Amino acid sequence: MAASGEIDETNEVTSNIQQKETTTELTQEIVTKHPLQNSWSLWFYRSDKSKSWAENLRKVITFNTVEDFWGVYNHVLLASKLQSGCDYSVFKEGIEPMWEDERNRLGGRWLINVNKGNRNAELDRLWLELLLILVGEAFGDDHDSVTGAVVQKRNKGDKIGLWTCKSDEQDSILRIGKFVKERLSLTGKNSIGYQSHLDTAGKTGSTAKNKFTL
């Protein structure tokens, strides 16, 4: 049984979403919604050293329309307002936001580092823009290579990652990276690097080496 005053991670993130669903239930049938090409799941992670990594990860909700995406986004905390050690992940339905998932295991991620001094000005803008091109399937012929995205709030600096299913498809990976850098208006000083999950998983206490840098 949970200790008195303990807040369940999933309930904390979903409380506002549930309130929204209650107030709109009677009007759902007459609202015309615009379907997304894929269904997407929002996941929430909060570090708790008394639990395993997998126990700290919770699926919050799955959505498959433009309107439901905005309903979710507008009723959860902004990434910049999360406690340190927390993550949001948005992945295609059926894919878990972890290296071990079969669709991710041989893949990697384009990684954007956000200095904590720029958190309030940049983190939410970058995360939202990435979500829009993610759920909007804006990657053209490369959209099947993309599995999801993660934003991580950390004391030393925040990270945003776009995950792909294969790390050996160089042309596709570079097209995706260049597109992300352009759409997110990242200047030359704000380089992004691509890391293989297998390389990252093999590192302990150090940063994996980038396969590509833009």
C-alpha positions in Angstrom: 0.0 0.0 0.0 1.3 3.5 -0.9 2.5 5.6 2.0 0.2 8.5 3.0 0.7 11.6 0.8 2.5 9.6 -1.9 1.4 10.7 -5.4 1.2 8.1 -8.1 3.3 9.1 -11.1 0.6 8.3 -13.6 -2.2 9.9 -11.7 -0.2 13.1 -11.3 0.3 13.4 -15.1 -3.2 12.3 -16.1 -5.5 14.1 -13.7 -6.1 17.0 -16.0 -6.5 14.7 -19.0 -9.2 12.8 -17.2 -11.1 16.0 -16.2 -11.0 17.0 -19.9 -12.4 13.7 -21.0 -15.3 14.0 -18.5 -16.3 17.4 -19.7 -16.2 16.5 -23.4 -17.9 13.0 -23.2 -21.3 14.3 -24.1 -20.2 16.1 -27.2 -17.7 13.6 -28.6 -20.2 12.1 -31.0 -20.8 15.4 -32.8 -17.2 16.5 -33.0 -15.4 15.8 -36.3 -11.9 14.7 -35.6 -8.9 14.5 -37.9 -7.2 11.1 -37.7 -3.4 10.8 -37.5 -1.6 8.3 -39.7 -0.5 6.4 -36.6 -1.7 6.0 -33.1 0.8 7.4 -30.5 1.3 6.7 -26.8 2.4 9.2 -24.2 4.7 7.7 -21.5 5.9 9.3 -18.2 9.0 8.4 -16.3 10.0 9.6 -12.8 13.2 8.5 -11.2 12.6 6.6 -7.9 15.7 4.7 -6.7 13.5 2.4 -4.6 12.0 1.0 -7.9 13.4 -0.5 -11.1 13.7 1.5 -14.2 10.8 -0.3 -15.8 8.6 0.2 -12.7 9.2 4.0 -12.9 7.9 4.1 -16.5 4.1 4.4 -17.0 2.0 4.6 -20.2 -0.4 7.6 -19.7 -2.7 7.6 -22.8 -2.9 6.7 -26.5 -4.2 9.1 -29.0 -4.8 8.9 -32.8 -6.4 12.3 -33.8 -5.1 15.8 -34.1 -7.7 17.0 -31.6 -6.8 14.3 -29.1 -3.1 15.2 -29.4 -3.8 18.8 -28.5 -6.1 17.7 -25.7 -3.2 15.7 -24.2 -0.6 18.3 -24.8 -2.6 21.1 -23.2 -3.5 19.1 -20.1 -0.1 17.9 -19.0 2.7 19.9 -17.4 5.1 21.5 -19.8 8.4 19.7 -20.1 10.2 22.7 -18.5 7.9 22.4 -15.4 8.7 18.7 -14.7 10.8 17.7 -11.7 14.4 16.9 -12.5 14.7 13.2 -13.3 11.4 13.0 -15.2 10.8 12.2 -18.9 8.0 12.4 -21.4 8.1 10.0 -24.3 5.8 9.8 -27.3 6.1 6.6 -29.3 4.1 4.8 -32.0 1.5 2.5 -30.3 3.0 -0.9 -29.5 6.6 0.4 -29.2 7.9 1.0 -25.7 10.4 3.9 -25.1 13.3 1.7 -24.2 16.3 0.3 -26.0 15.2 -3.3 -25.4 12.1 -3.0 -27.5 12.6 -5.0 -30.7 11.7 -1.9 -32.8 14.4 0.2 -31.1 17.1 -2.3 -30.3 19.1 -1.8 -33.5 18.3 1.8 -33.8 19.5 5.1 -32.3 18.6 8.7 -31.6 19.3 12.2 -32.8 20.1 14.0 -29.5 19.6 17.7 -28.8 21.2 19.1 -25.6 19.5 22.0 -24.0 21.5 24.1 -21.6 19.6 24.5 -18.3 20.1 28.3 -18.7 18.0 28.1 -21.9 15.4 25.8 -20.4 12.5 28.3 -20.0 13.2 29.9 -23.5 13.9 26.8 -25.5 12.9 23.4 -24.1 9.1 23.7 -24.5 9.5 25.2 -28.0 11.8 22.5 -29.2 9.8 19.7 -27.7 6.5 20.9 -29.2 8.0 21.5 -32.6 9.4 18.0 -32.6 6.1 16.5 -31.5 4.3 18.3 -34.4 6.6 16.9 -37.0 6.5 13.5 -35.3 2.8 12.9 -35.1 2.3 14.8 -38.3 4.4 12.3 -40.2 6.5 15.1 -41.7 9.5 12.9 -42.5 8.2 11.8 -45.9 9.6 8.5 -47.1 11.6 8.2 -43.9 8.6 8.2 -41.5 8.6 4.4 -41.1 12.2 4.7 -39.7 11.1 7.0 -36.8 9.7 5.3 -33.7 9.3 8.1 -31.2 10.8 11.0 -29.2 11.9 11.6 -25.6 12.4 14.8 -23.5 14.4 14.4 -20.3 14.5 17.0 -17.6 17.9 16.9 -15.7 19.7 19.2 -13.2 22.8 19.4 -15.4 21.0 20.1 -18.6 18.0 18.7 -20.6 17.9 16.4 -23.5 15.5 15.8 -26.4 15.9 12.7 -28.5 14.3 11.5 -31.8 14.5 7.7 -32.0 14.9 5.6 -35.2 14.5 1.9 -35.7 17.8 1.3 -37.5 21.2 2.9 -37.0 22.8 1.6 -40.2 20.7 3.4 -42.7 23.0 6.4 -43.1 21.1 8.2 -45.9 17.8 8.1 -44.1 19.3 9.0 -40.7 21.1 12.1 -42.2 17.9 13.2 -44.0 16.0 13.0 -40.8 18.6 14.8 -38.8 18.9 17.6 -41.4 15.2 18.0 -41.4 14.9 18.2 -37.7 17.7 20.7 -37.4 16.0 22.9 -40.0 12.5 22.7 -38.6 13.7 23.3 -35.0 15.7 26.3 -36.2 18.9 25.1 -34.6 21.8 27.3 -35.5 25.4 26.1 -36.3 26.3 26.4 -32.6 23.5 24.0 -31.6 24.8 20.8 -33.2 22.9 17.6 -32.9 24.5 14.2 -32.8 23.3 10.7 -33.7 24.1 7.8 -31.3 23.5 4.1 -31.7 21.5 2.5 -28.9 23.9 -0.4 -28.8 26.8 2.0 -28.3 24.9 4.0 -25.7 23.8 0.9 -23.8 27.4 -0.3 -23.7 28.7 2.8 -21.9 28.8 3.2 -18.2 29.3 6.6 -16.7 30.4 8.1 -20.1 28.8 9.6 -23.2 28.5 7.4 -26.3 30.4 8.6 -29.3 28.3 10.2 -32.1 28.0 8.3 -35.3 27.0 11.5 -37.1 27.0 15.2 -36.1 25.2 18.0 -37.9 
